[in-house]
């Protein structure tokens, strides 16, 4: 199954669409019949009086194409979970200031619209008054009630008991109920146990209250059953989740109700099919046809998933319930593919193509009602009409499905006309659990292009509503959306995005891991000084060991003899003369070739990053991709900045003034061990693109990767006398930076070493040369009570413990507003227990080793200090056998009273947590600034003016809001800090190359060559 489905994961969209158009059998006569039936349905719906309480009426007043609608969505997502009045008031003020609520007061007859409009307009009126503070409790109460009213449109009950009770009115109409217990994915083992108990109790209660022939059902989200539902943790999660899902299925079978596994993100599809297949095959369910799953039609794999499901059902001898949906994570899947540089999108980029796929899947399901019970989820009249057409005269064995709060009038009509059975997908849960679900529903159904938004809007012509998506898909000459470029093309025609790998796809990840290991271990690598392309092997040799396994020697470093320094500079000076006069296009071409070679050899380079630097596999890929991005970005920038024509400057008539950029001479580039490929390549390619010759001194812990990079640079056409490699220790670096011929230094590393280099350059006679330094940071993240704790924890774990905390951008200090601190800290503790430390060559290892014994000793000493001054929160479990094998340190979190307890940056996976009062935000900002560091900052908040205030006042180079605070992308988030964190300009930014250059202005008085002809011949 895996192999067959994987071939369709990133299939060409045009090919997929053409195949479906060829098999759907959709001629003009069929199209007209479907449109006629759809027209009849729309007209009947519009003729009926709109029911009070339907969400459609609210969306007409507060659509997502308005400022009010967008503000409302943010309020709905955050307001009900905020425990303190101060933050709730701030959120309300923030959103009200951006919206003209007054004009929307009670625009319709619907009770909810009136109530919400009153609450919102009251807020705006009160906030604009001089006594706004006196009215804040009333404002907050009105707003909370308005949001709760909105929530009740989607949620059938706060508990399953309330939901089942409220379902009686649906059952009287003939609807079947499919209950959904709200709750997003588990982050901790405790969460998973809670969700399992909720599901189990709900099944028992639903069954106990079920009456008549329309047996109800319940939906289960697999991500709620286990905290690490990920491909990388397949060996752990699949057995546990299979056992838990089987337990729920056995109970549902015993109680004779339906159980459906909900659809999740694309990267979990094959995992879910494996789990579902195992449950389906269990003999204990032999006489039960109530098990099923949801299939998302926006996935290119959807038709082939249905083929596999048919085979699964045939093999088990039982029917499979299939809920066909269009999909709820489309925007997330588009962004994921772009960020990861995937070959294509796993989903369709045009809505018409998704609609076409939905009909193709519906046709396949209806044609196999011997093995399927199709549950066709839609709120679209045309889709309903199309399904009735595809079903033909046989209206048995399938049903339509709608969301509670959506499409009620349309589906009432279906039941009234006896067209088919209908069920209601009815969420139950508290308002806190409602929030993420509510936002997805608002996004799906609140857009102006949504059918539910249009059907009751008399201004939208019926012809527009019943447009045929099959004809639409056929009519587009370009099948993919022209405004959604392929992931490789998101930066435009001038720069290709670095290629990524989908680690959740077995057919991609399996061969990659095998080849990485084979190539990394194929030989004993060597890094020797390279001068003029010739290896100099007279220096002292050092064995380079795998930090995850100290017994394994990866290769050898031959340190540069001090006597070679003069020779290196002499060779580089000659190289500079030839390289600096080459046209910028030629230098750029070499960088572009290097980028292609890096991608060609990605498996070897990734394997070396794992073996030599202890990188995890995803981090190793990120290294290669960032190095590729640097090459392409600097090539693109360099062609613009270093054009021979230069920049024509304004001036008086009869004069020509042109500014051009040129290389400085021999640049020394000193790179760190924590980014041994990406930063090394970034420094070198920037200096080369600017026309300099380069002497590179890689970190003594990771010279082998630099040597592999050097081979590719020469293959790319970099002259062998323009690039010199000088591996060695700190003494080698000191000798290079103190040399009289150094024209500039690019350094990434500790603040202390940067100071030493700065002093050495200042003390040197001769020209004053630039130091471009990127150093460390005491990086903080500020979390207020409007933030979603689950998102906070996800981002904290990556930011603090990714790369074993060995990033200068890593999160060191987490400030949490005291009103939510206990909850966030408890969730952090549980989530840390689920992280895994291990061999970084294994995809299941979240965290690898630290770089060496010295780093390990510093971390152990710091933990001893924290035991005295802080409160221990949690540590990631560490197998003691790993401690003896490599340089492994268990990531830890401690609560401390103040950031002032931290004297300097501790480079590793240690998180310091500090509580703060909402009133003390100014002091928090002052304390962060007082450290003197200014590298990265994280903010988690839903309040715009709070985001702006923090990001504006904290003196850092990179601020990240509601996301992780590591992984800056070249040309997207140029990276670098200020103060103790670096000199600037930012690496991977538009000003970086210019720091490697000198400027020259040539002024020519053109009148001295026969007068000012241009002025004399000037025309009107």
Secondary structure, DSSP 8 states (H G I E B T S, - for coil): -HHHHHHHHT--HHHHHHHHHHHS---HHHHHHHHHHHHHHHHHHHHS---TT-HHHHHHHS-TTSHHHHHHHHHHHHGGG--SHHHHHHHHHHHHTT--GGGGTT-SS-HHHHHHHHHHHHHHHHHTSTTHHHHHHHHHHHHHHHHHHHHHTTEEESSHHHHHHHTHHHHHHT-EEEEEE-----SSHHHHHHHHHHHHHHHHHHHHH--SSS--EEEE-GGGS-TT-SGGGHHHHHHHHHHHHHHHHHHHHHHT-EEEE----GGGHHHHHHHHHHHHT-GGGTT---EEEEEETTBTTHHHHHHHHHHHHHHHTS-EEEEEE--S-HHHHHHHHHHHT-SS-SB-SSHHHHHHHHHHHHHHHHHTTTTEEEEEE---HHHHHHHHHHHTT---SEEEEEETTSSHHHHHHHHHTT-SEEEEEEEE--HHHHHHHHHHHHHHHHSTT-HHHHTT-TTS-HHHHT--HHHHHHH-SSSS-TTS--GGGTT-TT--------TT-HHHHHHHHHHHHHHHTSS-EEE-EEETTEEE--S-EEEEEETTEEEEEEEEEE---TTHHHHHHHHHHHHHHHHTTS-HHHHHHHHHHHHHHHHHTHHHHHHHHHHHH---HHHHHHHHHHHHHHHHHHHHHHHHHT-TT-EEE---TTEEEEEEEEE-SEEEEE--STTTTHHHHHHHHHHHHTT-EEEEE--TT-HHHHHHHHHHHHHTT--TTTEEE----HHHHHHHHTSTTEEEEEEES-HHHHHHHHHHHHHSSSS--EEEEE-----EEEE-TTS-HHHHHHHHHHHHHGGGG-STT---EEEEEHHHHHHHHHHHHHHHTT--B--TTSTT-SB---S-HHHHHHHHHHHHHHHHHSEEEEE----HHHHHHS-----EEEE-S-GGG--S---SSEEEEEEE-GGGHHHHHHHHHHT-EESEEEEE-S-HHHHHHHHHHS--SEEEESS-S----TTTS-B--EETTB----BTSTTHHHHTEEEEEEEEEGGGGTS-HHHHT---
